[in-house]
Amino acid sequence: MKAALFLMGAIVFEVTGTTMLNLSNGFTNVTPTVIMFICFGLSFTFLIGALKTIPLSIAYSVWAGLGTAGAGLIGVFIFNEHLSAVNILGLCVIILGVIVMNISKKEDKETVQ
């Protein structure tokens, strides 16, 4: 449970850092730039905490997948970016992939026991 919280924290900080990256306007806006570096540092710190228990293949896939999906949703709802049907399908495939990775992780645990 603790590792899952670390992983969720890593995802939240990664998405926040990516949002600040967009707001930094090519590193010309100081405050979003500083927040971005802090968030990315915290994201990796939390990811390290998650990796103490969660296998790398699962943790990184979930972190990258949900981070990508989260950034896509932030782009649409905060920055009014347009996603085509193909883009939306891609985000759904990413989320489905994360779900499948987690289902297989649970099945692996049951097989070991």
Biopython code that builds the backbone (N, CA, C, O; Angstrom):
import numpy as np
from Bio.PDB.StructureBuilder import StructureBuilder

atoms = [
    (1, "MET", "N", (0.827, -1.198, 0.000)),
    (1, "MET", "CA", (0.000, 0.000, 0.000)),
    (1, "MET", "C", (0.869, 1.258, 0.000)),
    (1, "MET", "O", (0.583, 2.223, -0.708)),
    (2, "LYS", "N", (1.940, 1.232, 0.809)),
    (2, "LYS", "CA", (2.831, 2.387, 0.878)),
    (2, "LYS", "C", (3.484, 2.650, -0.479)),
    (2, "LYS", "O", (3.624, 3.801, -0.893)),
    (3, "ALA", "N", (3.880, 1.585, -1.165)),
    (3, "ALA", "CA", (4.514, 1.737, -2.480)),
    (3, "ALA", "C", (3.540, 2.327, -3.489)),
    (3, "ALA", "O", (3.934, 3.134, -4.331)),
    (4, "ALA", "N", (2.273, 1.931, -3.414)),
    (4, "ALA", "CA", (1.260, 2.479, -4.324)),
    (4, "ALA", "C", (1.086, 3.976, -4.086)),
    (4, "ALA", "O", (0.898, 4.737, -5.035)),
    (5, "LEU", "N", (1.145, 4.396, -2.837)),
    (5, "LEU", "CA", (1.050, 5.831, -2.529)),
    (5, "LEU", "C", (2.265, 6.585, -3.069)),
    (5, "LEU", "O", (2.135, 7.695, -3.585)),
    (6, "PHE", "N", (3.440, 5.976, -2.946)),
    (6, "PHE", "CA", (4.639, 6.587, -3.527)),
    (6, "PHE", "C", (4.484, 6.726, -5.041)),
    (6, "PHE", "O", (4.832, 7.756, -5.619)),
    (7, "LEU", "N", (3.960, 5.681, -5.671)),
    (7, "LEU", "CA", (3.790, 5.717, -7.123)),
    (7, "LEU", "C", (2.773, 6.780, -7.530)),
    (7, "LEU", "O", (2.990, 7.504, -8.502)),
    (8, "MET", "N", (1.676, 6.880, -6.802)),
    (8, "MET", "CA", (0.678, 7.910, -7.119)),
    (8, "MET", "C", (1.272, 9.308, -6.921)),
    (8, "MET", "O", (1.026, 10.209, -7.722)),
    (9, "GLY", "N", (2.051, 9.482, -5.857)),
    (9, "GLY", "CA", (2.725, 10.763, -5.654)),
    (9, "GLY", "C", (3.666, 11.085, -6.796)),
    (9, "GLY", "O", (3.731, 12.226, -7.253)),
    (10, "ALA", "N", (4.402, 10.073, -7.261)),
    (10, "ALA", "CA", (5.318, 10.271, -8.389)),
    (10, "ALA", "C", (4.566, 10.718, -9.633)),
    (10, "ALA", "O", (5.038, 11.580, -10.374)),
    (11, "ILE", "N", (3.402, 10.134, -9.860)),
    (11, "ILE", "CA", (2.594, 10.492, -11.030)),
    (11, "ILE", "C", (2.065, 11.912, -10.900)),
    (11, "ILE", "O", (2.122, 12.688, -11.854)),
    (12, "VAL", "N", (1.553, 12.255, -9.729)),
    (12, "VAL", "CA", (1.018, 13.610, -9.517)),
    (12, "VAL", "C", (2.113, 14.652, -9.714)),
    (12, "VAL", "O", (1.893, 15.662, -10.382)),
    (13, "PHE", "N", (3.289, 14.417, -9.140)),
    (13, "PHE", "CA", (4.384, 15.380, -9.306)),
    (13, "PHE", "C", (4.866, 15.443, -10.754)),
    (13, "PHE", "O", (5.248, 16.512, -11.231)),
    (14, "GLU", "N", (4.852, 14.308, -11.456)),
    (14, "GLU", "CA", (5.281, 14.302, -12.855)),
    (14, "GLU", "C", (4.320, 15.099, -13.721)),
    (14, "GLU", "O", (4.750, 15.879, -14.571)),
    (15, "VAL", "N", (3.021, 14.910, -13.513)),
    (15, "VAL", "CA", (2.020, 15.652, -14.292)),
    (15, "VAL", "C", (2.074, 17.138, -13.948)),
    (15, "VAL", "O", (1.954, 17.986, -14.832)),
    (16, "THR", "N", (2.254, 17.453, -12.676)),
    (16, "THR", "CA", (2.381, 18.857, -12.273)),
    (16, "THR", "C", (3.629, 19.475, -12.891)),
    (16, "THR", "O", (3.586, 20.603, -13.380)),
    (17, "GLY", "N", (4.737, 18.744, -12.871)),
    (17, "GLY", "CA", (5.967, 19.240, -13.484)),
    (17, "GLY", "C", (5.810, 19.472, -14.975)),
    (17, "GLY", "O", (6.311, 20.461, -15.510)),
    (18, "THR", "N", (5.116, 18.565, -15.645)),
    (18, "THR", "CA", (4.879, 18.721, -17.079)),
    (18, "THR", "C", (3.992, 19.931, -17.357)),
    (18, "THR", "O", (4.204, 20.650, -18.334)),
    (19, "THR", "N", (3.007, 20.151, -16.506)),
    (19, "THR", "CA", (2.148, 21.333, -16.638)),
    (19, "THR", "C", (2.971, 22.604, -16.468)),
    (19, "THR", "O", (2.811, 23.562, -17.225)),
    (20, "MET", "N", (3.847, 22.608, -15.478)),
    (20, "MET", "CA", (4.706, 23.779, -15.256)),
    (20, "MET", "C", (5.683, 23.976, -16.414)),
    (20, "MET", "O", (6.030, 25.108, -16.750)),
    (21, "LEU", "N", (6.123, 22.880, -17.020)),
    (21, "LEU", "CA", (6.996, 22.973, -18.188)),
    (21, "LEU", "C", (6.306, 23.763, -19.297)),
    (21, "LEU", "O", (6.924, 24.604, -19.949)),
    (22, "ASN", "N", (5.037, 23.486, -19.500)),
    (22, "ASN", "CA", (4.270, 24.227, -20.505)),
    (22, "ASN", "C", (4.124, 25.698, -20.106)),
    (22, "ASN", "O", (4.248, 26.589, -20.947)),
    (23, "LEU", "N", (3.861, 25.945, -18.826)),
    (23, "LEU", "CA", (3.681, 27.317, -18.341)),
    (23, "LEU", "C", (4.988, 28.103, -18.283)),
    (23, "LEU", "O", (4.967, 29.333, -18.236)),
    (24, "SER", "N", (6.127, 27.406, -18.287)),
    (24, "SER", "CA", (7.417, 28.092, -18.186)),
    (24, "SER", "C", (7.759, 28.882, -19.441)),
    (24, "SER", "O", (8.638, 29.743, -19.424)),
    (25, "ASN", "N", (7.051, 28.580, -20.539)),
    (25, "ASN", "CA", (7.265, 29.306, -21.800)),
    (25, "ASN", "C", (8.738, 29.276, -22.209)),
    (25, "ASN", "O", (9.376, 30.311, -22.404)),
    (26, "GLY", "N", (9.249, 28.060, -22.330)),
    (26, "GLY", "CA", (10.652, 27.914, -22.728)),
    (26, "GLY", "C", (11.625, 28.388, -21.663)),
    (26, "GLY", "O", (12.687, 28.924, -21.982)),
    (27, "PHE", "N", (11.275, 28.196, -20.417)),
    (27, "PHE", "CA", (12.079, 28.589, -19.250)),
    (27, "PHE", "C", (12.221, 30.104, -19.107)),
    (27, "PHE", "O", (13.146, 30.573, -18.445)),
    (28, "THR", "N", (11.322, 30.872, -19.715)),
    (28, "THR", "CA", (11.388, 32.331, -19.575)),
    (28, "THR", "C", (10.574, 32.826, -18.390)),
    (28, "THR", "O", (10.818, 33.931, -17.905)),
    (29, "ASN", "N", (9.615, 32.042, -17.911)),
    (29, "ASN", "CA", (8.861, 32.387, -16.705)),
    (29, "ASN", "C", (9.496, 31.650, -15.529)),
    (29, "ASN", "O", (9.474, 30.421, -15.464)),
    (30, "VAL", "N", (10.057, 32.415, -14.613)),
    (30, "VAL", "CA", (10.881, 31.830, -13.547)),
    (30, "VAL", "C", (10.085, 30.929, -12.609)),
    (30, "VAL", "O", (10.507, 29.806, -12.335)),
    (31, "THR", "N", (8.950, 31.397, -12.114)),
    (31, "THR", "CA", (8.219, 30.627, -11.109)),
    (31, "THR", "C", (7.806, 29.244, -11.619)),
    (31, "THR", "O", (8.079, 28.251, -10.945)),
    (32, "PRO", "N", (7.152, 29.142, -12.793)),
    (32, "PRO", "CA", (6.825, 27.791, -13.268)),
    (32, "PRO", "C", (8.065, 26.935, -13.534)),
    (32, "PRO", "O", (8.024, 25.715, -13.369)),
    (33, "THR", "N", (9.161, 27.565, -13.942)),
    (33, "THR", "CA", (10.394, 26.818, -14.194)),
    (33, "THR", "C", (10.925, 26.203, -12.905)),
    (33, "THR", "O", (11.306, 25.032, -12.884)),
    (34, "VAL", "N", (10.952, 26.987, -11.830)),
    (34, "VAL", "CA", (11.431, 26.486, -10.537)),
    (34, "VAL", "C", (10.516, 25.377, -10.024)),
    (34, "VAL", "O", (10.984, 24.339, -9.556)),
    (35, "ILE", "N", (9.199, 25.610, -10.117)),
    (35, "ILE", "CA", (8.244, 24.596, -9.666)),
    (35, "ILE", "C", (8.406, 23.312, -10.480)),
    (35, "ILE", "O", (8.310, 22.212, -9.936)),
    (36, "MET", "N", (8.650, 23.455, -11.772)),
    (36, "MET", "CA", (8.842, 22.294, -12.638)),
    (36, "MET", "C", (10.017, 21.440, -12.156)),
    (36, "MET", "O", (9.889, 20.224, -12.012)),
    (37, "PHE", "N", (11.171, 22.088, -11.904)),
    (37, "PHE", "CA", (12.343, 21.339, -11.446)),
    (37, "PHE", "C", (12.075, 20.654, -10.110)),
    (37, "PHE", "O", (12.486, 19.512, -9.903)),
    (38, "ILE", "N", (11.391, 21.343, -9.211)),
    (38, "ILE", "CA", (11.056, 20.757, -7.911)),
    (38, "ILE", "C", (10.146, 19.545, -8.094)),
    (38, "ILE", "O", (10.374, 18.489, -7.503)),
    (39, "CYS", "N", (9.117, 19.708, -8.916)),
    (39, "CYS", "CA", (8.164, 18.609, -9.135)),
    (39, "CYS", "C", (8.824, 17.398, -9.784)),
    (39, "CYS", "O", (8.562, 16.264, -9.384)),
    (40, "PHE", "N", (9.679, 17.625, -10.782)),
    (40, "PHE", "CA", (10.354, 16.489, -11.409)),
    (40, "PHE", "C", (11.293, 15.801, -10.417)),
    (40, "PHE", "O", (11.390, 14.574, -10.411)),
    (41, "GLY", "N", (11.979, 16.573, -9.586)),
    (41, "GLY", "CA", (12.832, 15.980, -8.558)),
    (41, "GLY", "C", (12.027, 15.151, -7.573)),
    (41, "GLY", "O", (12.423, 14.042, -7.214)),
    (42, "LEU", "N", (10.886, 15.697, -7.133)),
    (42, "LEU", "CA", (10.024, 14.957, -6.209)),
    (42, "LEU", "C", (9.421, 13.722, -6.878)),
    (42, "LEU", "O", (9.256, 12.681, -6.242)),
    (43, "SER", "N", (9.098, 13.845, -8.153)),
    (43, "SER", "CA", (8.540, 12.709, -8.881)),
    (43, "SER", "C", (9.521, 11.537, -8.879)),
    (43, "SER", "O", (9.139, 10.401, -8.597)),
    (44, "PHE", "N", (10.774, 11.817, -9.192)),
    (44, "PHE", "CA", (11.769, 10.744, -9.194)),
    (44, "PHE", "C", (12.031, 10.221, -7.786)),
    (44, "PHE", "O", (12.271, 9.028, -7.605)),
    (45, "THR", "N", (11.989, 11.095, -6.793)),
    (45, "THR", "CA", (12.175, 10.666, -5.410)),
    (45, "THR", "C", (11.063, 9.709, -4.994)),
    (45, "THR", "O", (11.321, 8.671, -4.384)),
    (46, "PHE", "N", (9.829, 10.066, -5.327)),
    (46, "PHE", "CA", (8.703, 9.194, -5.005)),
    (46, "PHE", "C", (8.768, 7.892, -5.805)),
    (46, "PHE", "O", (8.423, 6.829, -5.288)),
    (47, "LEU", "N", (9.205, 7.969, -7.053)),
    (47, "LEU", "CA", (9.335, 6.762, -7.867)),
    (47, "LEU", "C", (10.357, 5.808, -7.245)),
    (47, "LEU", "O", (10.156, 4.593, -7.248)),
    (48, "ILE", "N", (11.437, 6.349, -6.721)),
    (48, "ILE", "CA", (12.435, 5.523, -6.032)),
    (48, "ILE", "C", (11.794, 4.803, -4.850)),
    (48, "ILE", "O", (12.057, 3.623, -4.617)),
    (49, "GLY", "N", (10.947, 5.521, -4.100)),
    (49, "GLY", "CA", (10.234, 4.893, -2.984)),
    (49, "GLY", "C", (9.336, 3.756, -3.441)),
    (49, "GLY", "O", (9.255, 2.717, -2.785)),
    (50, "ALA", "N", (8.664, 3.954, -4.567)),
    (50, "ALA", "CA", (7.778, 2.912, -5.098)),
    (50, "ALA", "C", (8.571, 1.692, -5.549)),
    (50, "ALA", "O", (8.110, 0.559, -5.410)),
    (51, "LEU", "N", (9.768, 1.926, -6.090)),
    (51, "LEU", "CA", (10.581, 0.828, -6.624)),
    (51, "LEU", "C", (11.137, -0.094, -5.540)),
    (51, "LEU", "O", (11.676, -1.156, -5.852)),
    (52, "LYS", "N", (11.014, 0.296, -4.281)),
    (52, "LYS", "CA", (11.462, -0.583, -3.203)),
    (52, "LYS", "C", (10.594, -1.834, -3.115)),
    (52, "LYS", "O", (11.037, -2.870, -2.621)),
    (53, "THR", "N", (9.351, -1.732, -3.597)),
    (53, "THR", "CA", (8.428, -2.856, -3.522)),
    (53, "THR", "C", (7.869, -3.263, -4.881)),
    (53, "THR", "O", (7.711, -4.451, -5.161)),
    (54, "ILE", "N", (7.573, -2.286, -5.718)),
    (54, "ILE", "CA", (6.953, -2.563, -7.017)),
    (54, "ILE", "C", (8.055, -2.833, -8.041)),
    (54, "ILE", "O", (9.023, -2.076, -8.112)),
    (55, "PRO", "N", (7.926, -3.899, -8.834)),
    (55, "PRO", "CA", (8.940, -4.180, -9.862)),
    (55, "PRO", "C", (9.062, -3.020, -10.857)),
    (55, "PRO", "O", (8.079, -2.348, -11.165)),
    (56, "LEU", "N", (10.271, -2.801, -11.348)),
    (56, "LEU", "CA", (10.548, -1.706, -12.277)),
    (56, "LEU", "C", (9.619, -1.732, -13.485)),
    (56, "LEU", "O", (9.092, -0.695, -13.887)),
    (57, "SER", "N", (9.417, -2.912, -14.063)),
    (57, "SER", "CA", (8.592, -3.000, -15.278)),
    (57, "SER", "C", (7.172, -2.505, -15.034)),
    (57, "SER", "O", (6.572, -1.889, -15.915)),
    (58, "ILE", "N", (6.639, -2.763, -13.871)),
    (58, "ILE", "CA", (5.283, -2.319, -13.538)),
    (58, "ILE", "C", (5.293, -0.846, -13.150)),
    (58, "ILE", "O", (4.517, -0.058, -13.690)),
    (59, "ALA", "N", (6.165, -0.471, -12.220)),
    (59, "ALA", "CA", (6.172, 0.906, -11.711)),
    (59, "ALA", "C", (6.423, 1.914, -12.822)),
    (59, "ALA", "O", (5.725, 2.923, -12.916)),
    (60, "TYR", "N", (7.410, 1.647, -13.657)),
    (60, "TYR", "CA", (7.733, 2.609, -14.710)),
    (60, "TYR", "C", (6.620, 2.682, -15.742)),
    (60, "TYR", "O", (6.294, 3.767, -16.224)),
    (61, "SER", "N", (6.035, 1.544, -16.086)),
    (61, "SER", "CA", (4.937, 1.537, -17.056)),
    (61, "SER", "C", (3.742, 2.327, -16.545)),
    (61, "SER", "O", (3.151, 3.116, -17.282)),
    (62, "VAL", "N", (3.390, 2.116, -15.292)),
    (62, "VAL", "CA", (2.264, 2.848, -14.701)),
    (62, "VAL", "C", (2.591, 4.331, -14.611)),
    (62, "VAL", "O", (1.760, 5.170, -14.960)),
    (63, "TRP", "N", (3.798, 4.665, -14.144)),
    (63, "TRP", "CA", (4.218, 6.065, -13.997)),
    (63, "TRP", "C", (4.196, 6.781, -15.341)),
    (63, "TRP", "O", (3.634, 7.869, -15.464)),
    (64, "ALA", "N", (4.806, 6.171, -16.337)),
    (64, "ALA", "CA", (4.873, 6.804, -17.655)),
    (64, "ALA", "C", (3.500, 6.855, -18.320)),
    (64, "ALA", "O", (3.131, 7.869, -18.914)),
    (65, "GLY", "N", (2.749, 5.767, -18.221)),
    (65, "GLY", "CA", (1.442, 5.712, -18.868)),
    (65, "GLY", "C", (0.443, 6.684, -18.282)),
    (65, "GLY", "O", (-0.192, 7.447, -19.010)),
    (66, "LEU", "N", (0.302, 6.659, -16.957)),
    (66, "LEU", "CA", (-0.653, 7.575, -16.334)),
    (66, "LEU", "C", (-0.164, 9.014, -16.382)),
    (66, "LEU", "O", (-0.970, 9.943, -16.438)),
    (67, "GLY", "N", (1.151, 9.205, -16.360)),
    (67, "GLY", "CA", (1.692, 10.556, -16.532)),
    (67, "GLY", "C", (1.364, 11.115, -17.902)),
    (67, "GLY", "O", (0.997, 12.283, -18.033)),
    (68, "THR", "N", (1.497, 10.278, -18.925)),
    (68, "THR", "CA", (1.166, 10.690, -20.291)),
    (68, "THR", "C", (-0.323, 10.991, -20.421)),
    (68, "THR", "O", (-0.710, 12.014, -20.985)),
    (69, "ALA", "N", (-1.149, 10.097, -19.897)),
    (69, "ALA", "CA", (-2.597, 10.313, -19.955)),
    (69, "ALA", "C", (-2.989, 11.563, -19.166)),
    (69, "ALA", "O", (-3.817, 12.354, -19.616)),
    (70, "GLY", "N", (-2.391, 11.734, -17.991)),
    (70, "GLY", "CA", (-2.679, 12.923, -17.180)),
    (70, "GLY", "C", (-2.285, 14.203, -17.879)),
    (70, "GLY", "O", (-3.029, 15.183, -17.857)),
    (71, "ALA", "N", (-1.116, 14.201, -18.500)),
    (71, "ALA", "CA", (-0.671, 15.388, -19.236)),
    (71, "ALA", "C", (-1.602, 15.674, -20.411)),
    (71, "ALA", "O", (-1.887, 16.832, -20.716)),
    (72, "GLY", "N", (-2.073, 14.619, -21.065)),
    (72, "GLY", "CA", (-3.021, 14.804, -22.163)),
    (72, "GLY", "C", (-4.321, 15.423, -21.688)),
    (72, "GLY", "O", (-4.866, 16.314, -22.339)),
    (73, "LEU", "N", (-4.817, 14.952, -20.552)),
    (73, "LEU", "CA", (-6.058, 15.506, -20.005)),
    (73, "LEU", "C", (-5.877, 16.949, -19.543)),
    (73, "LEU", "O", (-6.766, 17.779, -19.737)),
    (74, "ILE", "N", (-4.732, 17.251, -18.934)),
    (74, "ILE", "CA", (-4.439, 18.637, -18.536)),
    (74, "ILE", "C", (-4.412, 19.523, -19.776)),
    (74, "ILE", "O", (-4.949, 20.631, -19.768)),
    (75, "GLY", "N", (-3.787, 19.031, -20.836)),
    (75, "GLY", "CA", (-3.732, 19.795, -22.081)),
    (75, "GLY", "C", (-5.114, 20.140, -22.599)),
    (75, "GLY", "O", (-5.356, 21.258, -23.053)),
    (76, "VAL", "N", (-6.020, 19.175, -22.531)),
    (76, "VAL", "CA", (-7.379, 19.395, -23.032)),
    (76, "VAL", "C", (-8.165, 20.321, -22.117)),
    (76, "VAL", "O", (-8.760, 21.292, -22.585)),
    (77, "PHE", "N", (-8.177, 20.034, -20.818)),
    (77, "PHE", "CA", (-9.069, 20.748, -19.914)),
    (77, "PHE", "C", (-8.519, 22.066, -19.381)),
    (77, "PHE", "O", (-9.297, 22.950, -19.021)),
    (78, "ILE", "N", (-7.207, 22.220, -19.321)),
    (78, "ILE", "CA", (-6.638, 23.475, -18.809)),
    (78, "ILE", "C", (-6.131, 24.354, -19.940)),
    (78, "ILE", "O", (-6.349, 25.566, -19.936)),
    (79, "PHE", "N", (-5.452, 23.742, -20.917)),
    (79, "PHE", "CA", (-4.853, 24.535, -21.991)),
    (79, "PHE", "C", (-5.696, 24.546, -23.269)),
    (79, "PHE", "O", (-5.260, 25.057, -24.300)),
    (80, "ASN", "N", (-6.895, 23.984, -23.195)),
    (80, "ASN", "CA", (-7.837, 23.968, -24.322)),
    (80, "ASN", "C", (-7.230, 23.397, -25.603)),
    (80, "ASN", "O", (-7.522, 23.872, -26.701)),
    (81, "GLU", "N", (-6.391, 22.385, -25.458)),
    (81, "GLU", "CA", (-5.822, 21.724, -26.627)),
    (81, "GLU", "C", (-6.866, 20.782, -27.223)),
    (81, "GLU", "O", (-7.712, 20.244, -26.509)),
    (82, "HIS", "N", (-6.796, 20.593, -28.513)),
    (82, "HIS", "CA", (-7.737, 19.710, -29.197)),
    (82, "HIS", "C", (-7.085, 18.348, -29.414)),
    (82, "HIS", "O", (-5.951, 18.253, -29.884)),
    (83, "LEU", "N", (-7.817, 17.304, -29.067)),
    (83, "LEU", "CA", (-7.359, 15.947, -29.343)),
    (83, "LEU", "C", (-8.247, 15.349, -30.422)),
    (83, "LEU", "O", (-9.473, 15.408, -30.335)),
    (84, "SER", "N", (-7.627, 14.780, -31.426)),
    (84, "SER", "CA", (-8.387, 14.099, -32.475)),
    (84, "SER", "C", (-8.890, 12.764, -31.932)),
    (84, "SER", "O", (-8.510, 12.339, -30.840)),
    (85, "ALA", "N", (-9.737, 12.123, -32.700)),
    (85, "ALA", "CA", (-10.243, 10.809, -32.305)),
    (85, "ALA", "C", (-9.093, 9.815, -32.142)),
    (85, "ALA", "O", (-9.123, 8.967, -31.250)),
    (86, "VAL", "N", (-8.095, 9.919, -32.992)),
    (86, "VAL", "CA", (-6.931, 9.027, -32.900)),
    (86, "VAL", "C", (-6.149, 9.307, -31.615)),
    (86, "VAL", "O", (-5.682, 8.373, -30.963)),
    (87, "ASN", "N", (-6.001, 10.590, -31.241)),
    (87, "ASN", "CA", (-5.318, 10.936, -29.992)),
    (87, "ASN", "C", (-6.068, 10.371, -28.788)),
    (87, "ASN", "O", (-5.458, 9.824, -27.869)),
    (88, "ILE", "N", (-7.380, 10.506, -28.797)),
    (88, "ILE", "CA", (-8.201, 9.990, -27.697)),
    (88, "ILE", "C", (-8.076, 8.470, -27.624)),
    (88, "ILE", "O", (-7.960, 7.905, -26.537)),
    (89, "LEU", "N", (-8.099, 7.817, -28.773)),
    (89, "LEU", "CA", (-7.910, 6.366, -28.812)),
    (89, "LEU", "C", (-6.552, 5.986, -28.221)),
    (89, "LEU", "O", (-6.446, 5.020, -27.465)),
    (90, "GLY", "N", (-5.526, 6.745, -28.566)),
    (90, "GLY", "CA", (-4.189, 6.490, -28.031)),
    (90, "GLY", "C", (-4.144, 6.597, -26.520)),
    (90, "GLY", "O", (-3.540, 5.753, -25.858)),
    (91, "LEU", "N", (-4.780, 7.629, -25.961)),
    (91, "LEU", "CA", (-4.825, 7.775, -24.502)),
    (91, "LEU", "C", (-5.570, 6.604, -23.865)),
    (91, "LEU", "O", (-5.162, 6.099, -22.820)),
    (92, "CYS", "N", (-6.656, 6.178, -24.493)),
    (92, "CYS", "CA", (-7.410, 5.036, -23.970)),
    (92, "CYS", "C", (-6.570, 3.761, -24.002)),
    (92, "CYS", "O", (-6.635, 2.953, -23.075)),
    (93, "VAL", "N", (-5.788, 3.577, -25.054)),
    (93, "VAL", "CA", (-4.914, 2.405, -25.156)),
    (93, "VAL", "C", (-3.858, 2.440, -24.050)),
    (93, "VAL", "O", (-3.544, 1.409, -23.456)),
    (94, "ILE", "N", (-3.310, 3.627, -23.776)),
    (94, "ILE", "CA", (-2.320, 3.760, -22.700)),
    (94, "ILE", "C", (-2.944, 3.364, -21.368)),
    (94, "ILE", "O", (-2.361, 2.583, -20.615)),
    (95, "ILE", "N", (-4.126, 3.898, -21.076)),
    (95, "ILE", "CA", (-4.797, 3.593, -19.814)),
    (95, "ILE", "C", (-5.130, 2.101, -19.739)),
    (95, "ILE", "O", (-4.961, 1.481, -18.689)),
    (96, "LEU", "N", (-5.597, 1.530, -20.839)),
    (96, "LEU", "CA", (-5.882, 0.098, -20.880)),
    (96, "LEU", "C", (-4.609, -0.714, -20.626)),
    (96, "LEU", "O", (-4.644, -1.727, -19.927)),
    (97, "GLY", "N", (-3.507, -0.273, -21.185)),
    (97, "GLY", "CA", (-2.233, -0.947, -20.957)),
    (97, "GLY", "C", (-1.839, -0.950, -19.493)),
    (97, "GLY", "O", (-1.349, -1.955, -18.979)),
    (98, "VAL", "N", (-2.053, 0.174, -18.817)),
    (98, "VAL", "CA", (-1.754, 0.258, -17.384)),
    (98, "VAL", "C", (-2.641, -0.715, -16.608)),
    (98, "VAL", "O", (-2.173, -1.388, -15.690)),
    (99, "ILE", "N", (-3.908, -0.786, -16.974)),
    (99, "ILE", "CA", (-4.824, -1.712, -16.304)),
    (99, "ILE", "C", (-4.366, -3.153, -16.509)),
    (99, "ILE", "O", (-4.339, -3.939, -15.561)),
    (100, "VAL", "N", (-4.010, -3.497, -17.729)),
    (100, "VAL", "CA", (-3.547, -4.861, -18.028)),
    (100, "VAL", "C", (-2.277, -5.186, -17.246)),
    (100, "VAL", "O", (-2.143, -6.287, -16.712)),
    (101, "MET", "N", (-1.344, -4.236, -17.173)),
    (101, "MET", "CA", (-0.104, -4.461, -16.413)),
    (101, "MET", "C", (-0.421, -4.751, -14.949)),
    (101, "MET", "O", (0.198, -5.625, -14.342)),
    (102, "ASN", "N", (-1.380, -4.025, -14.380)),
    (102, "ASN", "CA", (-1.729, -4.236, -12.977)),
    (102, "ASN", "C", (-2.476, -5.540, -12.766)),
    (102, "ASN", "O", (-2.290, -6.198, -11.742)),
    (103, "ILE", "N", (-3.310, -5.923, -13.707)),
    (103, "ILE", "CA", (-4.002, -7.211, -13.602)),
    (103, "ILE", "C", (-2.990, -8.348, -13.649)),
    (103, "ILE", "O", (-3.087, -9.299, -12.874)),
    (104, "SER", "N", (-2.021, -8.256, -14.553)),
    (104, "SER", "CA", (-1.015, -9.319, -14.654)),
    (104, "SER", "C", (-0.162, -9.375, -13.396)),
    (104, "SER", "O", (0.276, -10.454, -12.995)),
    (105, "LYS", "N", (0.080, -8.231, -12.767)),
    (105, "LYS", "CA", (0.852, -8.207, -11.521)),
    (105, "LYS", "C", (0.095, -8.963, -10.433)),
    (105, "LYS", "O", (0.696, -9.731, -9.682)),
    (106, "LYS", "N", (-1.223, -8.751, -10.341)),
    (106, "LYS", "CA", (-2.026, -9.451, -9.340)),
    (106, "LYS", "C", (-2.048, -10.951, -9.615)),
    (106, "LYS", "O", (-1.982, -11.756, -8.686)),
    (107, "GLU", "N", (-2.139, -11.329, -10.896)),
    (107, "GLU", "CA", (-2.134, -12.751, -11.247)),
    (107, "GLU", "C", (-0.796, -13.392, -10.904)),
    (107, "GLU", "O", (-0.755, -14.535, -10.449)),
    (108, "ASP", "N", (0.304, -12.663, -11.120)),
    (108, "ASP", "CA", (1.630, -13.185, -10.774)),
    (108, "ASP", "C", (1.742, -13.422, -9.278)),
    (108, "ASP", "O", (2.324, -14.421, -8.855)),
    (109, "LYS", "N", (1.190, -12.511, -8.459)),
    (109, "LYS", "CA", (1.233, -12.676, -7.007)),
    (109, "LYS", "C", (0.461, -13.921, -6.588)),
    (109, "LYS", "O", (0.916, -14.684, -5.736)),
    (110, "GLU", "N", (-0.721, -14.125, -7.196)),
    (110, "GLU", "CA", (-1.539, -15.285, -6.848)),
    (110, "GLU", "C", (-0.850, -16.581, -7.249)),
    (110, "GLU", "O", (-0.972, -17.582, -6.542)),
    (111, "THR", "N", (-0.130, -16.588, -8.365)),
    (111, "THR", "CA", (0.580, -17.771, -8.832)),
    (111, "THR", "C", (1.711, -18.133, -7.875)),
    (111, "THR", "O", (1.947, -19.312, -7.611)),
    (112, "VAL", "N", (2.409, -17.127, -7.356)),
    (112, "VAL", "CA", (3.527, -17.351, -6.443)),
    (112, "VAL", "C", (3.037, -17.926, -5.127)),
    (112, "VAL", "O", (3.711, -18.768, -4.535)),
    (113, "GLN", "N", (1.884, -17.490, -4.661)),
    (113, "GLN", "CA", (1.364, -17.949, -3.373)),
    (113, "GLN", "C", (0.818, -19.312, -3.548)),
    (113, "GLN", "O", (0.322, -19.907, -2.592)),
]
sb = StructureBuilder()
sb.init_structure("model")
sb.init_model(0)
sb.init_chain("A")
sb.init_seg("    ")
for serial, (resi, resn, name, xyz) in enumerate(atoms, 1):
    if name == "N":
        sb.init_residue(resn, " ", resi, " ")
    sb.init_atom(name, np.array(xyz, "f"), 0.0, 1.0, " ", f" {name:<3s}", serial, name[0])
structure = sb.get_structure()
